[in-house]
Amino acid sequence: MSGKIESNKKVKKNKTTKAWITEHVNDAYVQRARAEGWRSRAAFKLIEIDDKDKLLKPGMTVVDLGSAPGSWSQVAARRIAPGGRLIALDLLPMEPVHGVQFIQGDFHDDSVLKALSDALDGRQVDLVLSDMAPNMSGIGMVDQARVMVLAELTLEFCALHLKPGGDMLVKVFQGDGFMELRKALQLQFDSLQMRKPAASRNRSAEIYLLARGKKA
C-alpha cells in the first residue's frame, strides 16, 4: 500500500512540475524578459514600481538583498547611473552585473552583514531593495515565519544603514506577523504603501511594502 501511495505522489508531483514548466515557458513576462535581456521576469516588478513611485535616481547608493539571478540589480544599476553605487547580496551565486558589487552569503550570518557594512565604507544608503524569499518547505506557517524573519532583518539593516529620508521596498507574504510588521514600518517611516505589480502571479501571496522617508 505504501508503495502505491508513493507512486501516486510522484505522479502528482510530475504533473505539477510539467504544468509549471508549461506555464513558465508561455508566460508573457518570461518571453519579454528574454527578448529584452533581463535575467528573470522579476525585473518587471521593480520596473513597474519604480515607474510609478520614482525610487531610483542617478547617483544613489542602493542595496539589493536577495539579488540572484540579478534582474533587480540590472534595473537598479541602469537607473542610478551615472554616479550611483549598488551592492547586491544573495545566498546563491550571481553572474556579474555591470556596475554592481556582489557579496555571496547568508543574510542571517553576522560575518556576511559585516562584509556588507564594510562594502558601504561608512556611506549611508538611499534605498534598500529586498526581494528575498526563503527556501519554501510547503508548510504555510513555517514559510510565513521565515519570510517575516527576513523582512524583520531587512528592517534592522535599515535602522543601521538607511539614511534619514531613505526608502525601503521589501517583499512579504500576507499572513501571521504581517500587521505587526506594518505597524513597525509605520513607526519608522513617514509613509507606507502596498504594491502588487502586474508581473506578480495572481496565485502568489507575495506583496511589496514600500516604506518611504525613514524618520530621523
N, C-alpha and C positions, 0 to 999 in steps of 0.2 A: 504493500500500500504506500509506504513512504517513498519508494522509487517512483511510483506513478505521480505522487504529489510533486516531487522534484522535477519530473519531466514536464508536468503542466506549468510549473513556474518558469522553466527555461523557455517553453513555447511562448508564454505570455510576455516574457522579457524580450525575446527576439522580435515579436510583433511590435512591441512598444519602440524598440530601437529602430526598426525599419520605418515605422511611421514617423519618428523624429527625423531620421535622415531625409526622408521624402519631403517633409515639411521644410527642413532647413535648406535643402537644395533649391526648392521652389520659392523660397522666401524672397520677396522683392528687395528687402534691405540687404540681404546677403548678396544678391546679384549686383545690386548697386554698389555695395562696398568693394566688390571685386573689380567692377568697372572703373571706380574712382580711385582705387589704390589704398583704401583703408584696410586695416588688418582684421577688423571684425565689424559686424553690423552695429555694435555698441557705439561706434563713432557718431551715428546719427542721433543718439540720445543726447550727447553733450552738445552737438551742433544745434539741435532744436532748443535746448535750454539756454545756450549762450546767445543764440539769435534773439530770443525773447527777453532775456534778463541782462544781457551785456556784462557778463562776468569777466571775460578775458580781454585784456588791453595790452598794447605794446609796453615792454619794459617791466612787466610784473614778475614777481617771484612766486612760483606755483609749486605745490607738492601734489603729486598724483599717487594716491595709495591704492594698491590693488591694480597695478597698471597693465600687467600682461593680458593679452599679447601686444598691447601698445597703441590701440586705436585712440584712446583718450589723450595719450601723450602726443600722438601725431597731430590731433586737432589743436590741443593747447599750445604746443610748441610753435605752430604756424601763427596762431593768433596773438601770441605775446611777443613775436618778433616785430621789429628789431629790439635788441637790448634786454629781452626777457631771459629769465632763468627758470628751468624746470628740473626738478628732482623727482624721479619716479622710484617706486618701491613695490616689490612683489615677492611672494614666496617662490613663484615659478620663474624660470629664466625668461628673458625677453630680448629679442633681437634688437640691436642698436637702433635708436631713432635720432635723426639729426637734431642737435641742439638739446638733447636730454641726457642728464646724468642718471644712470640706473644703479640701484642698490638691490641686490637679491638677498632676501632674508625674511624671517617671520616677524610680523609687526608686534607680536606678543613678547618678543625677545628684547631684553634691555640692551644687549650689545648692538642689535640692529637699530634700535632707536637712537643709540649714541652715534652710530655711523651716520644716520640721517641728520642728527643735530650737528655733527662735525662738518657735514657737507654744506650745511647752511652757513657755517662760519660766522655765527652771530647775527646774520641777516634775518629780519622778521619776514614772515610770509604774508603775501597779499591774499592768496586764495588756496584753500585746501580742497582737493577733489578726492572723493573716496567712492570707488565702485567695488570695494572689497566684498567678497562673499566667502563664507566658509565652505569646506567640503561637506556636501549635503549627505546626511545619513538616511533621509527619508522619513525620519521621526520628527513630526511637526514641532513638538515642544523643544526638542534638543536643537534643531536647526534654528528656531526662532531665538533661543537663548544665545547661540553662537553669533548670530547676526547682531544682536543687541550689544554683546560684548565688544565686537569690532567697532560699532558706532560709538560706544562709550569711550573706547581707547582713542578714537579719532577726535572726540571732543576734548579729551585730556591733552592730546597733542596740540590742539588749537589753543588751549589755555596757556600753553608754554610758548608756542612759536608763532601763532597768528597775531598780526599787528592789530591794534585798536582800529576799528572801522573795516577790518578784513571780513571776508566771506568764507563760508563752508558749504559744500554740496556733498551730501552723503546718502548712499543707498541703504534703505532699511526695508523690512517687511512689516506689514501691519499685523499686530498680534500682541502677545504679552510684552510689557515693557515699552510699547510704542508711545503711549500717552505720557509716561514718566520721562522718556527722552525728549518729547516735545516740550514739556514744562522746563526741563533743564536748558534746552536751547533758547527758549523764550526769556529765561533769566539772564542769559549771557550774550544775547544778540538783540539788536533793535527790532528786527522783523524776521518772520518765519513763514515760508510758503511751502506748499507741497507741489511737486511736479511729477506727472506721469507722461513721459514723451511717447509719441506715436510708435517709436521703434521698440518700446517695451511690449512684449507679447501680452495679449489680453488675459491669458490664463495665469500670468505671473503675478505674484503678490507683491513684487517689488514696487517701491515708490521712492522718490528722491526728496529729501528735505533740504531746502535752500535757506540757510541762515545767513542773514546779511547784517553787516555793521556790528562787529564784535564790540561789546561795551568795554570801556577802559577800566 
